Amino acid sequence: MFKKILLSLSMLAATAGVVLAAGPAPYVGAGLGVTTNTTNNGMFGSYRGVPFNVLAGYGGVISDSFYLAGELNGTVANAELNNNGVVKTTYSYGASILPGVMLSDHTVAFARAGIVRSRFSDLSKNQTGGQFGLGLQTGLTQNVDLRGEYDFSAYRSVSQKFAGYNFSSSPRQDAFNLSLIYKFE
C-alpha cells in the first residue's frame, strides 16, 4: 500500500509541471525540530527528541492564490532529549501533498496530508501512519525560504509484551519543525 501511495504522489509531482503555470519549481531543504512521541493508553510512556529532517519536493502557485506541492521527506537522525518509555523513533520517511494559500507574494500558509513510515527502535517495529500538519513558508531571498510547521502523525496499533502480558497501543507523534528551503528556479 505504501508503495502505491508513494508512486501516486511521485506521478503527481512529475506531472504537476503541466498543470502549474505560475512558476512551479523543484526544491530541497533541511531543518531541525522538536518531537514528542506518546501512546494512546499511556502504558509505554513518552519520548522527546530533536530530529534532523531532509526534504525534496516540487511545487508552485497554480492560480492567483492557490499553492500545491508534492514532497518526499525523511528524518535521518533524532537526538534524544529524554526517554521515559519505549516509543522512540530512530528514522522515518514519507510522502505528502501540501495544498496552500498565498498570503502575500512571498508567504504561503499550507496544510500537509501524507503518509509516514517510522522505525520504533524500542518496539523493534516499523509502522506506517498518517501525517497531517499546518505551516507557513516565507521567502528570505529569491531562492531561499524559511518554513515553520506543526505535524501530527498517528500510527496503527502495535503490541508489546511486558511482564508476561500483551499490551496494545497506538503511537502518536507531535512535531514542530523549522526548515530552510532552496528552490531551483
Short mmCIF file of the C-alpha atoms (twelve columns), coordinates in Angstrom:
data_MODEL
# 
_entry.id   MODEL 
# 
loop_
_atom_site.group_PDB 
_atom_site.id 
_atom_site.type_symbol 
_atom_site.label_atom_id 
_atom_site.label_alt_id 
_atom_site.label_comp_id 
_atom_site.label_asym_id 
_atom_site.label_seq_id 
_atom_site.Cartn_x 
_atom_site.Cartn_y 
_atom_site.Cartn_z 
_atom_site.pdbx_PDB_model_num 
ATOM 1   C CA . MET A 1   0.000  0.000   0.000   1 
ATOM 2   C CA . PHE A 2   2.811  2.420   0.897   1 
ATOM 3   C CA . LYS A 3   4.477  1.827   -2.478  1 
ATOM 4   C CA . LYS A 4   1.225  2.550   -4.341  1 
ATOM 5   C CA . ILE A 5   0.681  5.820   -2.488  1 
ATOM 6   C CA . LEU A 6   4.329  6.824   -2.954  1 
ATOM 7   C CA . LEU A 7   4.093  6.038   -6.674  1 
ATOM 8   C CA . SER A 8   0.878  8.078   -6.968  1 
ATOM 9   C CA . LEU A 9   2.448  11.067  -5.213  1 
ATOM 10  C CA . SER A 10  5.568  10.786  -7.390  1 
ATOM 11  C CA . MET A 11  3.429  10.781  -10.523 1 
ATOM 12  C CA . LEU A 12  1.539  13.828  -9.222  1 
ATOM 13  C CA . ALA A 13  4.781  15.691  -8.614  1 
ATOM 14  C CA . ALA A 14  6.183  14.666  -12.017 1 
ATOM 15  C CA . THR A 15  3.082  15.834  -13.904 1 
ATOM 16  C CA . ALA A 16  2.488  18.964  -11.853 1 
ATOM 17  C CA . GLY A 17  4.593  20.993  -14.291 1 
ATOM 18  C CA . VAL A 18  1.905  20.548  -16.926 1 
ATOM 19  C CA . VAL A 19  -0.739 21.970  -14.589 1 
ATOM 20  C CA . LEU A 20  1.270  24.595  -12.712 1 
ATOM 21  C CA . ALA A 21  1.568  27.659  -14.889 1 
ATOM 22  C CA . ALA A 22  2.879  30.291  -12.451 1 
ATOM 23  C CA . GLY A 23  6.418  29.144  -11.738 1 
ATOM 24  C CA . PRO A 24  6.500  25.661  -10.230 1 
ATOM 25  C CA . ALA A 25  9.942  24.570  -9.133  1 
ATOM 26  C CA . PRO A 26  11.728 21.650  -7.545  1 
ATOM 27  C CA . TYR A 27  13.130 22.327  -4.082  1 
ATOM 28  C CA . VAL A 28  15.229 20.732  -1.363  1 
ATOM 29  C CA . GLY A 29  15.533 21.561  2.292   1 
ATOM 30  C CA . ALA A 30  16.768 20.615  5.725   1 
ATOM 31  C CA . GLY A 31  15.689 21.502  9.207   1 
ATOM 32  C CA . LEU A 32  15.563 20.801  12.910  1 
ATOM 33  C CA . GLY A 33  12.584 20.239  15.126  1 
ATOM 34  C CA . VAL A 34  11.246 19.002  18.415  1 
ATOM 35  C CA . THR A 35  9.154  15.837  18.586  1 
ATOM 36  C CA . THR A 36  7.098  14.165  21.257  1 
ATOM 37  C CA . ASN A 37  6.047  10.536  20.820  1 
ATOM 38  C CA . THR A 38  3.281  9.136   23.029  1 
ATOM 39  C CA . THR A 39  0.865  6.229   23.067  1 
ATOM 40  C CA . ASN A 40  -2.907 6.342   23.283  1 
ATOM 41  C CA . ASN A 41  -3.009 4.392   26.545  1 
ATOM 42  C CA . GLY A 42  -0.023 5.984   28.313  1 
ATOM 43  C CA . MET A 43  1.265  2.484   29.090  1 
ATOM 44  C CA . PHE A 44  4.618  2.865   27.352  1 
ATOM 45  C CA . GLY A 45  5.473  6.412   28.421  1 
ATOM 46  C CA . SER A 46  6.721  9.139   26.122  1 
ATOM 47  C CA . TYR A 47  9.821  10.279  24.262  1 
ATOM 48  C CA . ARG A 48  11.056 13.726  23.243  1 
ATOM 49  C CA . GLY A 49  13.752 14.311  20.680  1 
ATOM 50  C CA . VAL A 50  15.365 16.752  18.254  1 
ATOM 51  C CA . PRO A 51  15.095 15.373  14.698  1 
ATOM 52  C CA . PHE A 52  17.211 16.399  11.708  1 
ATOM 53  C CA . ASN A 53  14.916 16.432  8.680   1 
ATOM 54  C CA . VAL A 54  15.600 16.460  4.932   1 
ATOM 55  C CA . LEU A 55  13.049 17.026  2.174   1 
ATOM 56  C CA . ALA A 56  12.649 17.292  -1.575  1 
ATOM 57  C CA . GLY A 57  9.604  18.407  -3.478  1 
ATOM 58  C CA . TYR A 58  8.047  20.099  -6.444  1 
ATOM 59  C CA . GLY A 59  5.512  22.880  -6.107  1 
ATOM 60  C CA . GLY A 60  4.238  26.252  -7.118  1 
ATOM 61  C CA . VAL A 61  1.304  28.599  -7.458  1 
ATOM 62  C CA . ILE A 62  -1.436 27.171  -9.702  1 
ATOM 63  C CA . SER A 63  -3.777 30.166  -9.602  1 
ATOM 64  C CA . ASP A 64  -3.679 33.682  -8.177  1 
ATOM 65  C CA . SER A 65  -3.614 32.452  -4.595  1 
ATOM 66  C CA . PHE A 66  -3.605 28.630  -4.563  1 
ATOM 67  C CA . TYR A 67  -0.330 26.739  -3.959  1 
ATOM 68  C CA . LEU A 68  0.223  22.994  -4.451  1 
ATOM 69  C CA . ALA A 69  3.296  20.816  -3.837  1 
ATOM 70  C CA . GLY A 70  4.236  17.146  -3.619  1 
ATOM 71  C CA . GLU A 71  7.006  16.304  -1.176  1 
ATOM 72  C CA . LEU A 72  9.208  13.425  -0.019  1 
ATOM 73  C CA . ASN A 73  10.739 13.796  3.428   1 
ATOM 74  C CA . GLY A 74  12.795 11.905  5.936   1 
ATOM 75  C CA . THR A 75  14.182 12.115  9.420   1 
ATOM 76  C CA . VAL A 76  17.772 10.924  9.285   1 
ATOM 77  C CA . ALA A 77  18.781 11.460  12.919  1 
ATOM 78  C CA . ASN A 78  16.989 12.017  16.197  1 
ATOM 79  C CA . ALA A 79  18.915 13.365  19.205  1 
ATOM 80  C CA . GLU A 80  17.342 12.262  22.475  1 
ATOM 81  C CA . LEU A 81  16.081 14.866  24.954  1 
ATOM 82  C CA . ASN A 82  14.663 12.351  27.410  1 
ATOM 83  C CA . ASN A 83  13.274 8.839   27.302  1 
ATOM 84  C CA . ASN A 84  10.699 7.770   29.850  1 
ATOM 85  C CA . GLY A 85  9.271  4.931   27.813  1 
ATOM 86  C CA . VAL A 86  9.612  2.832   24.688  1 
ATOM 87  C CA . VAL A 87  8.087  4.827   21.831  1 
ATOM 88  C CA . LYS A 88  11.341 6.201   20.413  1 
ATOM 89  C CA . THR A 89  11.620 6.694   16.651  1 
ATOM 90  C CA . THR A 90  15.082 6.443   15.115  1 
ATOM 91  C CA . TYR A 91  14.285 7.315   11.496  1 
ATOM 92  C CA . SER A 92  11.295 7.896   9.256   1 
ATOM 93  C CA . TYR A 93  10.383 8.713   5.667   1 
ATOM 94  C CA . GLY A 94  7.211  9.768   3.970   1 
ATOM 95  C CA . ALA A 95  5.360  11.427  1.136   1 
ATOM 96  C CA . SER A 96  2.908  14.310  1.357   1 
ATOM 97  C CA . ILE A 97  0.744  16.689  -0.612  1 
ATOM 98  C CA . LEU A 98  0.894  20.326  0.504   1 
ATOM 99  C CA . PRO A 99  -2.051 22.476  -0.611  1 
ATOM 100 C CA . GLY A 100 -1.806 26.104  0.425   1 
ATOM 101 C CA . VAL A 101 -2.998 29.679  0.107   1 
ATOM 102 C CA . MET A 102 -0.719 32.584  -0.787  1 
ATOM 103 C CA . LEU A 103 -0.937 35.235  1.956   1 
ATOM 104 C CA . SER A 104 1.367  37.598  0.036   1 
ATOM 105 C CA . ASP A 105 3.744  37.402  -2.911  1 
ATOM 106 C CA . HIS A 106 6.353  35.636  -0.748  1 
ATOM 107 C CA . THR A 107 4.381  33.867  2.011   1 
ATOM 108 C CA . VAL A 108 2.204  30.752  1.838   1 
ATOM 109 C CA . ALA A 109 0.093  29.091  4.539   1 
ATOM 110 C CA . PHE A 110 -0.180 25.370  3.834   1 
ATOM 111 C CA . ALA A 111 -1.569 22.105  5.102   1 
ATOM 112 C CA . ARG A 112 0.172  18.726  4.928   1 
ATOM 113 C CA . ALA A 113 -1.560 15.413  4.236   1 
ATOM 114 C CA . GLY A 114 0.538  12.317  3.760   1 
ATOM 115 C CA . ILE A 115 1.859  9.018   4.953   1 
ATOM 116 C CA . VAL A 116 4.918  8.313   7.046   1 
ATOM 117 C CA . ARG A 117 6.864  5.131   7.825   1 
ATOM 118 C CA . SER A 118 8.833  5.208   11.088  1 
ATOM 119 C CA . ARG A 119 11.168 2.875   12.934  1 
ATOM 120 C CA . PHE A 120 10.235 2.472   16.599  1 
ATOM 121 C CA . SER A 121 13.521 1.174   17.973  1 
ATOM 122 C CA . ASP A 122 12.358 0.014   21.400  1 
ATOM 123 C CA . LEU A 123 9.370  -1.775  19.879  1 
ATOM 124 C CA . SER A 124 11.660 -3.219  17.150  1 
ATOM 125 C CA . LYS A 125 8.982  -2.393  14.584  1 
ATOM 126 C CA . ASN A 126 8.438  -0.228  11.530  1 
ATOM 127 C CA . GLN A 127 4.994  1.347   11.484  1 
ATOM 128 C CA . THR A 128 3.081  3.215   8.790   1 
ATOM 129 C CA . GLY A 129 0.891  6.123   9.784   1 
ATOM 130 C CA . GLY A 130 -0.974 9.137   8.546   1 
ATOM 131 C CA . GLN A 131 0.512  12.601  8.833   1 
ATOM 132 C CA . PHE A 132 -1.347 15.909  8.970   1 
ATOM 133 C CA . GLY A 133 0.070  19.367  9.541   1 
ATOM 134 C CA . LEU A 134 -0.105 23.126  9.171   1 
ATOM 135 C CA . GLY A 135 2.669  25.568  8.362   1 
ATOM 136 C CA . LEU A 136 3.913  28.862  6.994   1 
ATOM 137 C CA . GLN A 137 6.670  29.377  4.434   1 
ATOM 138 C CA . THR A 138 8.131  32.751  3.547   1 
ATOM 139 C CA . GLY A 139 10.843 33.902  1.186   1 
ATOM 140 C CA . LEU A 140 14.132 35.145  2.608   1 
ATOM 141 C CA . THR A 141 15.773 35.607  -0.797  1 
ATOM 142 C CA . GLN A 142 14.734 34.745  -4.340  1 
ATOM 143 C CA . ASN A 143 15.691 31.083  -3.905  1 
ATOM 144 C CA . VAL A 144 15.746 30.561  -0.114  1 
ATOM 145 C CA . ASP A 145 12.624 30.187  2.042   1 
ATOM 146 C CA . LEU A 146 12.106 29.719  5.769   1 
ATOM 147 C CA . ARG A 147 9.421  27.209  6.782   1 
ATOM 148 C CA . GLY A 148 7.858  26.589  10.175  1 
ATOM 149 C CA . GLU A 149 5.286  23.856  10.689  1 
ATOM 150 C CA . TYR A 150 3.477  21.581  13.107  1 
ATOM 151 C CA . ASP A 151 2.825  17.954  12.095  1 
ATOM 152 C CA . PHE A 152 0.778  15.253  13.811  1 
ATOM 153 C CA . SER A 153 1.363  11.586  12.948  1 
ATOM 154 C CA . ALA A 154 -0.825 8.683   14.057  1 
ATOM 155 C CA . TYR A 155 0.261  5.050   13.651  1 
ATOM 156 C CA . ARG A 156 -1.508 1.717   13.673  1 
ATOM 157 C CA . SER A 157 -1.762 -0.254  16.884  1 
ATOM 158 C CA . VAL A 158 1.304  -2.225  17.984  1 
ATOM 159 C CA . SER A 159 1.570  -4.997  20.555  1 
ATOM 160 C CA . GLN A 160 4.292  -5.182  23.178  1 
ATOM 161 C CA . LYS A 161 4.905  -7.926  25.711  1 
ATOM 162 C CA . PHE A 162 5.655  -6.539  29.158  1 
ATOM 163 C CA . ALA A 163 5.955  -8.572  32.379  1 
ATOM 164 C CA . GLY A 164 4.308  -11.565 30.685  1 
ATOM 165 C CA . TYR A 165 1.309  -9.593  29.420  1 
ATOM 166 C CA . ASN A 166 0.498  -8.312  25.937  1 
ATOM 167 C CA . PHE A 167 -0.367 -4.626  25.671  1 
ATOM 168 C CA . SER A 168 -1.590 -2.759  22.602  1 
ATOM 169 C CA . SER A 169 -1.025 0.884   21.924  1 
ATOM 170 C CA . SER A 170 -1.271 3.323   19.038  1 
ATOM 171 C CA . PRO A 171 1.807  5.568   18.877  1 
ATOM 172 C CA . ARG A 172 1.276  9.267   18.166  1 
ATOM 173 C CA . GLN A 173 3.803  11.960  17.313  1 
ATOM 174 C CA . ASP A 174 3.713  15.747  17.542  1 
ATOM 175 C CA . ALA A 175 6.499  17.551  15.681  1 
ATOM 176 C CA . PHE A 176 7.448  21.213  15.411  1 
ATOM 177 C CA . ASN A 177 9.963  21.866  12.611  1 
ATOM 178 C CA . LEU A 178 11.909 24.839  11.314  1 
ATOM 179 C CA . SER A 179 13.491 24.357  7.868   1 
ATOM 180 C CA . LEU A 180 15.441 26.206  5.213   1 
ATOM 181 C CA . ILE A 181 14.231 25.529  1.664   1 
ATOM 182 C CA . TYR A 182 16.242 26.047  -1.520  1 
ATOM 183 C CA . LYS A 183 14.131 26.427  -4.678  1 
ATOM 184 C CA . PHE A 184 15.650 25.651  -8.096  1 
ATOM 185 C CA . GLU A 185 14.095 28.326  -10.313 1 
# 
